[in-house]
Amino acid sequence: MSNKGPKTLGELALNSHSAFGRLHREADRRSQLMSHLCGQLPADIAPGVNSCNLGADGVLTVFSNGPAWASRLRFEAEQILSICRAQEPSISSVKVRVSQNSWA
């Protein structure tokens, strides 16, 4: 008897060939990179990081919690690059942007 019934989200997330599985791996990669970055930044800078994204072109985009944080993070771009390359060696450069969520 074949098991062709609906699959749970856990089953889909573990399936490396499914779109959901690829999405799950990408979200996990971003979360790990964000945790690594915030864990290595100085305590007075880390709260300014909202999220980060690594593009296929190797550009790491760091989203800040506001314009003032973005300015501070831009001054730390070389340190951010060094920290994140330890986790993702393919990073070529860093951009800092203000998160759209910070304007709520």
C-alpha positions in Angstrom: 0.0 0.0 0.0 1.4 3.4 -1.0 1.6 6.3 1.4 0.4 9.1 -0.9 -1.4 11.1 1.8 -0.6 14.6 2.9 2.8 15.2 4.4 3.6 17.2 7.5 5.6 20.4 7.4 8.4 18.5 9.1 8.5 15.9 6.3 8.5 18.7 3.7 11.3 20.6 5.5 13.5 17.5 5.6 13.0 16.8 1.9 16.0 18.4 0.2 14.2 18.3 -3.2 11.1 20.2 -2.2 10.8 24.0 -2.4 9.8 24.1 1.2 13.0 22.2 2.1 15.2 24.6 0.2 13.3 27.5 1.9 13.9 25.9 5.3 17.6 25.5 4.7 17.9 29.1 3.5 16.1 30.4 6.5 18.3 28.3 8.8 21.5 29.6 7.0 20.3 33.3 7.5 19.5 32.7 11.1 22.9 31.1 11.8 24.7 34.0 10.1 22.6 36.5 12.0 23.3 34.8 15.3 27.0 34.6 14.5 27.2 38.2 13.6 25.3 39.5 16.6 27.3 37.2 18.9 30.6 38.7 17.7 29.7 42.4 17.4 30.4 44.7 20.3 27.4 44.8 22.7 26.7 48.4 21.9 26.4 47.7 18.2 24.6 44.3 18.0 21.2 45.6 18.9 21.2 47.8 15.8 21.1 44.7 13.5 17.6 43.7 12.4 18.5 40.9 10.0 20.9 40.0 7.2 20.9 38.4 3.8 23.6 36.9 1.7 22.9 37.3 -2.0 24.1 34.9 -4.7 26.6 37.6 -5.8 28.4 37.4 -2.4 27.1 40.7 -1.1 26.0 40.6 2.5 23.2 43.0 3.2 22.8 43.9 6.9 19.4 45.5 7.8 19.5 48.0 10.6 16.8 49.1 13.1 16.9 52.7 11.9 19.0 55.4 10.2 21.2 56.1 13.2 22.0 52.4 13.6 22.7 52.1 9.8 25.3 54.9 10.1 27.0 53.2 13.1 26.9 49.8 11.3 28.5 51.3 8.1 31.5 52.4 10.3 31.8 48.7 11.3 31.5 47.3 7.8 35.1 45.9 7.7 34.6 44.2 11.1 31.2 42.9 9.9 32.9 41.5 6.8 35.6 39.8 8.9 33.1 38.3 11.3 30.8 37.0 8.7 33.5 35.6 6.4 34.4 33.2 9.3 31.0 31.6 8.7 30.5 32.3 5.0 33.9 32.7 3.2 32.2 33.6 -0.1 31.1 37.0 1.2 32.6 39.7 -1.1 31.3 42.9 0.5 28.8 44.4 2.9 25.9 46.8 2.4 23.9 48.3 5.2 20.3 49.2 4.7 17.5 50.5 7.0 14.9 47.8 7.5 11.4 48.7 6.3 10.1 47.2 9.5 11.8 49.8 11.6 9.4 52.6 10.4 6.3 51.0 11.9 
